[in-house]
Amino acid sequence: MLEEHTMTNPFLNCETIFRENGPYYHVFSTPPEKELLCAHEEDYREMNNLLALSITESRCRDLAHAIMSNHLHTIISGDRESCSNFLEALQRRIRMFLRRIGKSLPPIQFHVVEITTLKQLRDEIAYVIRNPYAARSDINPFAYRWCSGYVCFNDLLERMQPGVSATTLPIRSRRNLKHERDPEMNPSLRIFKGEILPSSFVDAKLVMSLFENTRQFIWCLTRNVEAHLATAERLCEKIQLTDEEVYMIALKKCKKDFDSDSPRLLPQQQKIELIRMLKFDYGASNKQLSRCTGIAVSLIEELFPA
């Protein structure tokens, strides 16, 4: 009956699942001012493992995460006490990690924002997975190792490296991985080359049940620009739009405000009006504005000097 109901009314089913599995929180860190949090692959691997261990220890569920060079995001679900335990465990482990590698960073500041609606949850899962892709042009959001994007709606996942159960590792290996004397680890965690695989600690089934289908998931990730902007504003973060996203917004503005099909077809004065909107409302860079409208970067820099 559930399968039939899902097919006939997926939205109502998603709403039910959303209500039954909350509350939900978006946890994210403020980038340090002077030094990278992760400068090498080993650093990313370590942060990934710290996140996995903190999630399983606190009995929260990880719905999405992205580990960046200077900050991290994760969407978690669980009762307030479990989520508080998760954050305490993660902060403690990060302090130990930074001390161990000799980084003299001040304490990493985390923020916790509750998510209260299904739409907000979908938007923020997409926002987190999109983060590495928006920051770097060489990243595939569905294949980035330090992000949970590849574990959802991926039929090839079962063909990928499954790793080995954490409990099969020698005691010394488990202690080294945890950097603790206690070797106990959750048997659901799977390890590959010293890395805890996200497929073993991200609740992908819950994430997929919150979207009506694969197409909606990909649309939220790649096309829902206004939602990305709204999420960034909610989190007090500065969003970085890709060229494609800037151009997508420009096309909508052309249709709505200037009755034109393309930014490049606008008269010069209207191009400048469009540029001002894209600059001040959406944070587009001068080079993006030039690529979008065809106006020389030198002229745009005269309008918006550094």
N, C-alpha and C positions, 0 to 999 in steps of 0.2 A: 504493500500500500504506500509506503514511503517513496519508493521509486516512482510510482505513478503520480503521486502528489507533486514530486519534484519536477516531473516533466510538464505537468499542467500548470503549476503555479510556483515556479522556482523562487520568486521574490518573497512570498510568504514563508516558504521553507527556510530561506536564508535569514529572515527576521527572527524566526523561532530559534534557530541555531545560535544567532547572535545573542538573544536574551538569555539562553540557557548556559552560555559558556563565559559570561563576563564575571567580574569587570575586566576592563582592558586599559592598559597604560602604555604611553609612548615614553620611553626612557632614552635620553640622549645627553651627550657630554658637550661641554664648551671647549672648543679647540684651545690648546695652550698657546701663549703668545710667542714664545721664542724657540720652541723645539717640537719636532714631530713626535707623535705618539708611536707611530710605526714607520721606521725608516728602511727596514729590510724584511725579506720574506719571513725570516725567523720571528720577527716581531709580530707580523700578522698572524702567523700560526699560533703564537703564544696567546695573543688576544682572543683568537677564535676558541682556543682551549679553555681559557679563563671564563669566557662567556658560557660555554657548554657546561662546565663544571658548576658554575653559579646557578644556572637554570635548573639543572637536575637536582642539585642540593636543596634548593628552595621549593621544589615541586611546582614551580611556575611552568607555563607553556610559552615557548618562543614561537611567535607567529611570523616574524620577519626580523632580519637584522642586516646591517651593513657596517663593515669595519673599514674606515677610511684612514688615511695617513695621519690625520690630526684629530679625529673624533670618531665616535661610533653612535649608531642608532639601533634600537631594538623595540619591537612591539611585543608586549607580554600580556598574558591573561592569567588570572588567579586572584584569590582573595587578597585584601589589603596587606595582611600580615605576611603572606608568602612573598608578595611583591617587594615589601620592605626588606625581608630577609635576602631576597635576590640582590637588591641594590647594595646592601651591606657586604654581602659575600663578594660581589664583583669589585667594589671599591677596595676591600681588603686585599684581594688577589692582585689587583692592578698596582697597589702600593708596593707589595712584595716584589712583583715583577720589575717595576721601575728601579727599586732599590738594588735588586739583584744584578741588573745590567748597568748600574751606575748612572742612571739618568736623574739629574737633580731638578725634576719638574715639581712645581707646587702641586698640592692635591688636585686631582681631576674633579672638576665641578660637574655634577649631573643634575638634570632637570627631569621631573616626572609630570606628565600631563595626562589626565584621564580622558579616555575616548568614550563618548556617550551615545553615539548613533552608529547604525550599520554603514551609512554612507561615509561618515568620518573614518571609520575603521578601514573600509576599502581604500579610501583616498590616502590614508597614512601608511598602510601596507605598501601601496604603490609608490608613495613618496620615498620610503626607506629603500626599496629595491632599486628605484630610479637613481638614488644618490650617487653611486659610483659612475654610472653611465653618463650623468649630467656633468660630472667633474672631469671625466677623461674620455676623449674621443676614441680611444683604442679598446674600450670595455664593452663587452656584450652583457647586458643585464641578466640574461638567462644562462650565462656560463661563467660568471665571475666567482672565483673560489671563496672570497671573503664576504659573500653576500648570499642570502637565502633564496634568491630569485630562481635558481635552477631546480629547486626541489619541488616546485608547484607546477601542475599541468605538464609534466614531462614524462612521456611514455618511455623514454630511453633510460630513465633513472635506474631501473632494475638491471640494465645491461652494463651499468658503470661499476667501477671498483667498489665492492661491498665492504671492504675492510674486514677487520676481525673484532670480535667482542672484547670490550675492555677487560672483562674478567679473565680472559685467556692469557693476558700479558703476565710476565713474571712480576713478582711483588716489587722488585727494584725498579722495573720499567714503569709500573703504575705510580710509585712514589716519585720518580723523576718527572713524570708527566704532570702530577699534581703539585710537585715541589712541597710535599708534606710527608710526614712519617706514616700517616694513615693511608694504607693502600686501597681501601674500599672505594669502588666505583660502581656507578649504575650499570647493570648488565646490558641495558639497551644501547649504551654508547658504543660506537664502532670506530676503530682506529685504522688509519692508513698512513704509513710513514710518519708516525708521531703526531698526526693531525686528527682531531675528533671530527668526523664527517657531519656536516650540517643535516644531512638526511636522517641522522640518528637522534637529533635533539630538537629539530624544528617540527612543529605539529602541522605538517603539510596537509593532512586530511581535513583538519579544522579550517585552515586557510581556504582550501578549495571549496569547502562547503559554504563559505561566506560569499562566494561569487556565483552568479547564475550560470556561467559557462566560461570556457577558456577565452573566448573572444572578448568578454567583458573585462577579464583580468588584464589582457594585453592592452585593451583600449585605455583602461585606467592608468596603466603604466606609461604608455607612449603618446596618448592623444589628449588626456584630460588636463590641459595646461592650467586652466583656471583653478582647478582643485589643487594643483601643486602650489600655485601662488597663495591660495587661501591657507593651505597647511603651513607654508613657510611663515606667513604673517602670524598665524596662531602660535607657532613655536618661537617667534621673534628671531627667525633666521633670514639671512639674505640668500635668495634662491639664485641659482645659476642656470639660465635657460640655454638650450642648444640652439644652433642656427635654425634648425627645422622648426622648433617651437616659436622662435621669434617671428619667422616667416608666416607660420600658421596664424599667429595673433595679428600680424600685419594684414593678411588677406581678409580676416574678419572685420578689421577696422576699416579697410578700404570699402568693403561692401556696405557696411553700416553707416559710416560717416561721410564717405566721399562718392558713393555709388560708382565704384570702379572695380575692375577685376584684378588689378595688380598694382603693387606699390610703384613699380617702374613706369606705369602709365599716368601717374599723377603729375599735375603741373608742379613746378618747383616749390611754390609756396605751400601747397598741400603736402608735398613730401616732407617739408620742414615741420609742419604741424604733426604729421605722423611720427616723424623722428622724435619729436619732443614727448609725445605720448609713450612711445616704446621705451624711451630713456627714463622718464620719470615714473611711469606707472609699472614698468616691467623690468627695469634695470638692465636693458640691453647694452652691450658694449659698443664703443664707437665703430669697431671693425664689423660687428654684426649688423649695425645700422647701415654701414656702407654696402655690405654684401646684399642686404635686403632691398635697398632702395636704388642702388647704383650711384649714389652721391659720393664723391671722393672723400676719403678719410680726412684729408687736410681741411676740407670745408666743415665737416662734422666736428673736428677738433677745435675749429674756430668758434663754433657754437657752444661746445662743451669742453673748455680747456681743462687739462688735468689739474 
